[in-house]
């Protein structure tokens, strides 16, 4: 295990080197909230944020991503983005979400657009310092990550610990000057941070184990909660928009002024939006709000877990914060299904 | 792969990149449906099976999932029938022989012409443009006639003007080997055939539910009624195959639009054995 200790000064130098060497994305404060953006000076970077408005998913699956360029005569050329970059300061739950996307884009028909961009990223995770209002990562096992990252930062008393993995990790640490290995006391401190975070990141208490959510949903297709909650749903898709594990997309064309060439790109889409399952001619296969609302929870708790073997909600709590009418709390939904089981459900 | 130019290697694995195809021939099928005979510019066959679909691309307009309407037994060219409903399909309708389109696919599952249908009597039940994908299977059966028993085709159109492929029915149905029945929901002054919904044709045929396999394709509203009718005639859900329409945007199981419950229709469909989806709430 390669874990190093960086003093605050070494940390600052290291960030400067990263900015000089690569495109660096990190968290910055905007008024009272935090966002991921391009970092150009070390002092812009905040590692003590609570949660960002949008998840860092946007760097591996951009809100708008060019796929193809088209030229006259139906000639298409693939557009690749493989410029190396560093998202630094990704919270563990957001990193787990990215790892889930890795599995989903890689399986069956590998999505080379996603995979190349992902391969170009050296991701540095940071352990959570400040607990956000609605986080429940501690209930779903995503408060801490112990693998898969290129770098992992943990704030300790007089600086940061940096653990690195693999070739990208080696490169990350090569940019720092003469680092001391972490001491046993440092590692003990880190274990305390982890234990604390598993305990602290529970602003909502899930009363069912993540493994049990799928079965619970299988028994709850006809549960009254779907209608009840959806009555207040605006179908605005905010819950989709801020979700680190949502990856549905639409594909569109944009021609230049000559109308002879342009780009085909994908944009984030959301299953709560009314037209999501509508086909040409106007038939809507998921016309009812309740059906769309339910579909989202089934994606997170049953359908995607069936593919990747883990809950597809990482407990960031962003949907809870984003929802205008306060109906998007997954913990509330799953707890209710647990506490008030629905007998006459229909199977799905 | 090592012999390919570098640029080609770079792009070869892009699941979103269409292959160029050119239009060999077009023909008006109805007032709003047009047939396109296409040829991949590479000269290869499409490699499809009856019931599969392709994503048809027109730069600047996007892509649409369109089922292949011709049988792979008819050579490397293939036919699509496109209903004019929006910007993309409107633009497609303006294309002429020699023009190009992009093609991705074939995608999805197919009618089990080489397994379940083989050696059995075959019952095709099609409403409106549901006949478009099924025509591929009909041609397949016609071209390998000795592999199948009796072929029933039941076809319902909204009006006589909405009938598709009417000049081909005779060629599909050799006397004694096939039964073709059709109806229209609403007759016009010249129509002398049956009037009524598609299900009214089912009592008109005699088939052995034990040795017949049904293939059903039509508008969403049609399935329940046809399935109920066939079940009453003793047909098992294992022996019914349906082709379901959804918004298959990417065709490769990623974009999410075609999902019905946990099933990506572009991957596990569009053709399903009925018994495999009877518990699926969002299927029918």
HADDOCK unambig.tbl for C-alpha pairs under 7 A between the chains (distance, minus, plus):
assign (segid A and resid 70 and name CA) (segid B and resid 59 and name CA) 6.33 0.50 0.50
assign (segid A and resid 73 and name CA) (segid B and resid 100 and name CA) 6.28 0.50 0.50
assign (segid A and resid 74 and name CA) (segid B and resid 20 and name CA) 6.41 0.50 0.50
assign (segid A and resid 74 and name CA) (segid B and resid 58 and name CA) 6.83 0.50 0.50
assign (segid A and resid 74 and name CA) (segid B and resid 59 and name CA) 6.09 0.50 0.50
assign (segid A and resid 74 and name CA) (segid B and resid 100 and name CA) 6.23 0.50 0.50
assign (segid A and resid 74 and name CA) (segid B and resid 101 and name CA) 5.87 0.50 0.50
assign (segid A and resid 74 and name CA) (segid B and resid 102 and name CA) 6.04 0.50 0.50
assign (segid A and resid 76 and name CA) (segid B and resid 17 and name CA) 6.56 0.50 0.50
assign (segid A and resid 76 and name CA) (segid B and resid 18 and name CA) 6.95 0.50 0.50
assign (segid A and resid 78 and name CA) (segid B and resid 11 and name CA) 5.89 0.50 0.50
assign (segid A and resid 78 and name CA) (segid B and resid 14 and name CA) 6.95 0.50 0.50
assign (segid A and resid 78 and name CA) (segid B and resid 17 and name CA) 6.70 0.50 0.50
assign (segid A and resid 109 and name CA) (segid B and resid 252 and name CA) 6.26 0.50 0.50
assign (segid A and resid 111 and name CA) (segid B and resid 15 and name CA) 6.64 0.50 0.50
assign (segid A and resid 112 and name CA) (segid B and resid 13 and name CA) 6.97 0.50 0.50
assign (segid A and resid 112 and name CA) (segid B and resid 14 and name CA) 6.11 0.50 0.50
assign (segid A and resid 248 and name CA) (segid B and resid 254 and name CA) 6.98 0.50 0.50
assign (segid A and resid 248 and name CA) (segid B and resid 255 and name CA) 4.58 0.50 0.50
assign (segid A and resid 248 and name CA) (segid B and resid 256 and name CA) 5.11 0.50 0.50
assign (segid A and resid 249 and name CA) (segid B and resid 255 and name CA) 4.95 0.50 0.50
assign (segid A and resid 250 and name CA) (segid B and resid 255 and name CA) 6.78 0.50 0.50
assign (segid A and resid 252 and name CA) (segid B and resid 62 and name CA) 6.06 0.50 0.50
assign (segid A and resid 253 and name CA) (segid B and resid 60 and name CA) 5.14 0.50 0.50
assign (segid A and resid 253 and name CA) (segid B and resid 61 and name CA) 6.14 0.50 0.50
assign (segid A and resid 253 and name CA) (segid B and resid 62 and name CA) 5.67 0.50 0.50
assign (segid A and resid 254 and name CA) (segid B and resid 60 and name CA) 6.11 0.50 0.50
assign (segid A and resid 255 and name CA) (segid B and resid 60 and name CA) 5.57 0.50 0.50
assign (segid A and resid 276 and name CA) (segid B and resid 257 and name CA) 6.28 0.50 0.50
assign (segid A and resid 277 and name CA) (segid B and resid 247 and name CA) 6.05 0.50 0.50
assign (segid A and resid 277 and name CA) (segid B and resid 257 and name CA) 5.58 0.50 0.50
assign (segid A and resid 277 and name CA) (segid B and resid 258 and name CA) 6.74 0.50 0.50
assign (segid A and resid 278 and name CA) (segid B and resid 247 and name CA) 6.54 0.50 0.50
assign (segid A and resid 279 and name CA) (segid B and resid 246 and name CA) 6.52 0.50 0.50
assign (segid A and resid 279 and name CA) (segid B and resid 247 and name CA) 5.24 0.50 0.50
assign (segid A and resid 280 and name CA) (segid B and resid 85 and name CA) 6.48 0.50 0.50
assign (segid A and resid 281 and name CA) (segid B and resid 85 and name CA) 5.99 0.50 0.50
assign (segid A and resid 303 and name CA) (segid B and resid 262 and name CA) 4.98 0.50 0.50
assign (segid A and resid 347 and name CA) (segid B and resid 279 and name CA) 6.37 0.50 0.50
assign (segid A and resid 348 and name CA) (segid B and resid 279 and name CA) 5.81 0.50 0.50
assign (segid A and resid 348 and name CA) (segid B and resid 280 and name CA) 5.09 0.50 0.50
assign (segid A and resid 348 and name CA) (segid B and resid 281 and name CA) 5.54 0.50 0.50
